[in-house]
Amino acid sequence: MKPFNRAIVIGSPGAGKSVFARALREKTGLPLYYLDQIWHKPDKTTVSREEFDRRLAEILAEERWIIDGNYQRTLRPRLERCDAVFLLDYPKEVCLAGAASRIGTVREDLPWVEDEFDEEFRQWIEEFPEKQLPEIYRLIGEYPEKSVTVFQSRKESEQWLKSYKNNSV
């Protein structure tokens, strides 16, 4: 893999993006930013789009980072600025189980503890492969110069992390 200093981790909710991003942070020493932490407030409301975009622009201007999260509306600017893309393209059953397993867990990537598996969120995950993934692949395809790694299972991503040697520039 080519050296990188700016990486994005994308994929369905429940795939384990944040777990992968944390492991990548440990391997690289790059600062990690969670889009969910930028968008959501602890009271489960959200910041304005303008505030979110301003904060994201500040992060994108930095020379070194990992950004965890989909937020497809902002995928293009992240793709333009990143060196590496990690896409967790896992079966929806894996993602549903992943999302269900974190209910009641304190997480550094979300400013509150989820206390239920919201039906709307479940539906979002179930529809992700058909409604979101094709557009993600299309956008990634517009940046052939980027280093793109697609994982189709947790085992693949775990093996990649085990074998990765930090070669950031």
C-alpha positions in Angstrom: 0.0 0.0 0.0 1.2 3.5 -0.8 2.1 5.7 2.2 -0.8 7.8 3.4 -1.4 10.7 5.9 -5.1 11.2 5.3 -7.6 8.3 5.3 -11.3 7.9 5.3 -13.1 4.9 6.7 -16.6 4.4 5.2 -19.3 1.7 5.0 -22.6 0.7 6.4 -23.6 1.6 10.0 -22.7 -1.4 12.2 -19.9 -2.6 9.9 -17.3 -1.6 12.5 -15.9 1.5 10.9 -15.0 3.1 14.2 -13.4 -0.1 15.5 -11.3 -0.3 12.3 -10.5 3.5 12.5 -9.3 3.1 16.1 -7.0 0.2 15.1 -5.7 2.3 12.2 -5.0 5.2 14.5 -3.1 2.8 16.8 -1.0 1.6 13.8 -0.4 5.0 12.3 -0.5 7.6 15.0 -2.8 9.7 12.8 -5.4 11.8 14.6 -8.9 10.3 14.3 -12.1 12.3 13.8 -15.6 10.8 14.0 -18.2 12.5 11.8 -20.9 11.4 14.3 -19.2 13.3 17.1 -19.1 16.4 14.9 -22.8 16.1 13.7 -24.5 15.0 16.9 -24.8 16.8 20.2 -25.0 14.8 23.5 -28.7 15.6 23.8 -29.3 13.8 20.5 -29.9 16.9 18.5 -27.5 18.0 15.7 -25.5 21.0 14.8 -26.4 23.0 11.7 -25.1 21.9 8.3 -23.1 25.1 8.2 -21.4 24.3 11.5 -20.8 20.7 10.5 -19.3 21.8 7.1 -17.1 24.4 8.8 -15.7 21.9 11.3 -15.1 19.3 8.5 -13.3 21.9 6.4 -11.0 22.6 9.3 -10.2 18.9 9.6 -9.7 18.5 5.9 -7.2 21.4 5.9 -5.0 19.5 8.3 -2.1 17.5 6.9 -2.7 14.3 8.8 -6.0 12.5 9.8 -8.4 9.6 9.7 -12.0 10.5 9.2 -14.6 7.9 10.2 -18.1 8.1 8.8 -20.2 8.1 5.7 -22.2 11.4 5.6 -22.5 10.9 1.8 -23.3 14.6 1.3 -19.7 15.3 2.3 -18.0 12.3 0.7 -16.7 14.2 -2.4 -14.6 16.8 -0.4 -13.2 14.0 1.8 -12.3 11.9 -1.3 -10.6 14.9 -2.9 -8.4 15.5 0.1 -7.6 11.9 1.3 -4.7 9.6 0.3 -6.4 6.4 1.3 -10.0 5.0 1.3 -11.0 2.1 3.4 -14.5 0.8 2.5 -16.1 -1.8 4.8 -18.5 -3.5 2.4 -19.9 -6.2 4.6 -23.2 -8.1 4.3 -26.1 -6.3 5.8 -26.7 -9.2 8.3 -23.2 -8.5 9.7 -23.9 -4.8 9.9 -27.3 -5.3 11.6 -25.7 -7.6 14.2 -22.9 -5.1 14.7 -25.3 -2.2 15.3 -27.5 -4.4 17.7 -24.4 -5.5 19.7 -23.4 -1.9 20.6 -26.7 -1.0 22.2 -26.0 0.1 25.8 -22.3 0.6 25.2 -20.3 3.7 25.8 -18.4 4.6 22.6 -15.9 7.3 21.8 -17.5 7.8 18.4 -20.9 8.8 19.6 -21.8 11.4 22.2 -24.5 9.3 23.9 -25.3 5.7 24.7 -27.8 4.1 22.4 -30.5 2.6 24.4 -32.5 0.9 21.7 -32.1 -0.3 18.1 -34.2 2.3 16.5 -36.4 1.0 13.7 -35.6 3.8 11.3 -31.9 3.2 11.8 -32.4 -0.6 11.2 -34.2 0.3 8.0 -31.2 2.5 6.9 -28.8 -0.4 7.4 -31.1 -2.8 5.6 -31.3 -0.5 2.6 -27.7 0.6 2.6 -26.4 -2.0 0.0 -29.1 -0.9 -2.5 -29.5 2.8 -1.8 -26.1 4.0 -0.6 -23.4 1.6 -1.7 -23.7 2.1 -5.5 -23.2 5.9 -5.1 -20.2 5.3 -2.8 -18.6 3.1 -5.4 -19.4 5.5 -8.2 -17.8 8.4 -6.3 -14.7 6.4 -5.4 -14.4 5.5 -9.1 -14.0 9.2 -9.9 -10.7 9.2 -8.0 -8.6 6.4 -9.6 -5.4 8.0 -8.1 -6.6 7.2 -4.6 -5.5 4.1 -2.7 -8.7 2.2 -2.2 -9.0 -0.9 0.0 -12.3 -2.7 0.1 -13.0 -5.3 2.8 -15.8 -7.7 2.4 -15.5 -9.3 5.9 -14.2 -8.5 9.3 -11.7 -11.2 8.9 -10.2 -9.4 5.8 -9.9 -6.1 7.7 -8.4 -7.8 10.8 -5.8 -9.6 8.6 -5.0 -6.4 6.8 -4.4 -4.6 10.1 -2.2 -7.4 11.4 0.0 -7.2 8.3 0.0 -3.4 8.0 3.4 -1.7 8.6 3.2 2.0 9.3 4.6 3.7 6.2 3.0 7.1 6.5 4.8 9.9 4.7 
